[in-house]
Amino acid sequence: MNKTDFNIRFTRGTGPGGQHKNKVESCVIITHIPTGLQEKCQDTRSKIKNLEIAQTRLEQKIQKEKDKQLQEIKNNKRKELIKNQSVIRTYNYTINEVYDHRTDTKHDLKKFMKGEINFEYFF
């Protein structure tokens, strides 16, 4: 990440803390310009430590947002693949289940394999 992608501001802290917070600009607000994500830190009395904390938190937020977008792209691709296929039944041997996608019903796999269940009756 480029340093030019970030806008760093130092301000006075808010909340309880007395005269030190009111006089010293140790609160850090970092904005990531391309995404608009922002992080504020006033945990310690040091500007440098607050800046480091805010940078790590903001980097985590940015990474989380990127991961979320990648997962969304994967999910959309998967949905398109499933939408284009004509799936009729799913056989799940681990839980002994047959799922009919046309009627949204679940049935016992062993009974279906023995011929006790015929899916033609459900139409």
C-alpha positions as CSV (number, residue, x, y, z in Angstrom):
1,M,0.0,0.0,0.0
2,N,1.2,3.4,-0.9
3,K,1.6,6.1,1.7
4,T,-0.3,8.5,-0.7
5,D,-3.4,6.3,-0.3
6,F,-3.7,7.4,3.4
7,N,-4.8,10.6,5.0
8,I,-3.4,10.9,8.5
9,R,-4.7,13.5,10.9
10,F,-3.8,14.2,14.6
11,T,-6.4,15.6,16.8
12,R,-7.2,16.1,20.5
13,G,-8.8,13.1,22.2
14,T,-12.3,13.0,23.5
15,G,-13.8,11.5,26.6
16,P,-12.4,11.4,30.1
17,G,-8.7,12.0,30.6
18,G,-8.5,15.5,31.9
19,Q,-6.1,18.2,30.9
20,H,-3.6,16.0,29.0
21,K,-6.3,14.9,26.5
22,N,-7.6,18.4,26.1
23,K,-4.1,19.9,25.3
24,V,-2.1,17.3,23.4
25,E,-3.0,16.1,19.9
26,S,-2.3,12.4,20.4
27,C,-5.5,11.0,18.8
28,V,-4.9,9.7,15.3
29,I,-7.4,9.4,12.5
30,I,-6.3,7.5,9.4
31,T,-8.4,7.4,6.3
32,H,-7.8,5.0,3.4
33,I,-8.7,7.2,0.4
34,P,-9.5,4.5,-2.2
35,T,-11.9,2.6,0.0
36,G,-13.0,5.4,2.4
37,L,-12.3,3.2,5.4
38,Q,-11.3,5.1,8.5
39,E,-9.7,4.2,11.8
40,K,-9.4,6.3,15.0
41,C,-7.1,5.5,17.9
42,Q,-6.5,7.3,21.2
43,D,-5.6,4.3,23.3
44,T,-2.2,5.6,24.5
45,R,-0.6,9.0,25.3
46,S,1.9,8.6,22.5
47,K,1.3,9.8,18.9
48,I,3.6,7.2,17.5
49,K,2.0,4.2,19.3
50,N,-1.5,5.4,18.4
51,L,-0.4,5.8,14.8
52,E,1.0,2.2,14.7
53,I,-2.1,0.8,16.4
54,A,-4.4,2.7,14.0
55,Q,-2.4,1.5,10.9
56,T,-2.5,-2.1,11.9
57,R,-6.3,-1.9,12.6
58,L,-6.9,-0.1,9.3
59,E,-4.8,-2.7,7.4
60,Q,-6.9,-5.5,9.0
61,K,-10.1,-3.7,7.9
62,I,-8.8,-3.3,4.4
63,Q,-7.8,-7.0,4.2
64,K,-11.1,-8.1,5.6
65,E,-12.9,-6.0,2.9
66,K,-10.8,-7.5,0.1
67,D,-11.5,-11.0,1.4
68,K,-15.2,-10.2,1.5
69,Q,-15.2,-9.0,-2.1
70,L,-13.2,-12.0,-3.3
71,Q,-15.6,-14.4,-1.5
72,E,-18.6,-12.5,-3.1
73,I,-17.0,-13.0,-6.5
74,K,-16.5,-16.7,-5.8
75,N,-20.1,-17.1,-4.6
76,N,-21.5,-15.3,-7.7
77,K,-19.4,-17.6,-10.0
78,R,-20.6,-20.7,-8.1
79,K,-24.3,-19.5,-8.3
80,E,-23.9,-19.0,-12.1
81,L,-22.4,-22.5,-12.5
82,I,-25.2,-24.1,-10.5
83,K,-27.9,-22.0,-12.3
84,N,-26.7,-23.2,-15.7
85,Q,-26.7,-26.9,-14.7
86,S,-29.9,-28.9,-14.6
87,V,-29.4,-30.9,-11.4
88,I,-32.2,-33.3,-10.7
89,R,-31.0,-35.3,-7.7
90,T,-28.2,-35.3,-5.2
91,Y,-27.1,-38.5,-3.6
92,N,-25.5,-38.0,-0.2
93,Y,-24.1,-41.4,0.9
94,T,-22.6,-40.1,4.1
95,I,-26.0,-39.3,5.6
96,N,-28.0,-41.8,3.5
97,E,-30.1,-39.2,1.8
98,V,-31.4,-38.5,-1.7
99,Y,-32.4,-34.9,-2.4
100,D,-34.8,-34.2,-5.3
101,H,-34.1,-30.6,-6.5
102,R,-37.3,-30.4,-8.5
103,T,-39.6,-31.0,-5.6
104,D,-37.3,-29.9,-2.8
105,T,-37.8,-33.2,-0.9
106,K,-35.4,-35.4,1.0
107,H,-35.7,-39.2,1.1
108,D,-33.9,-42.2,2.5
109,L,-31.2,-43.4,0.2
110,K,-31.4,-47.1,1.1
111,K,-35.1,-47.2,0.4
112,F,-34.6,-45.4,-2.9
113,M,-31.9,-47.8,-4.0
114,K,-34.1,-50.8,-3.1
115,G,-36.9,-49.3,-5.2
116,E,-39.3,-48.6,-2.4
117,I,-39.4,-44.9,-3.3
118,N,-40.2,-43.8,-6.8
119,F,-39.9,-40.1,-7.6
120,E,-42.4,-40.3,-10.4
121,Y,-45.2,-40.4,-7.8
122,F,-44.3,-36.8,-6.6
123,F,-45.2,-35.1,-9.9
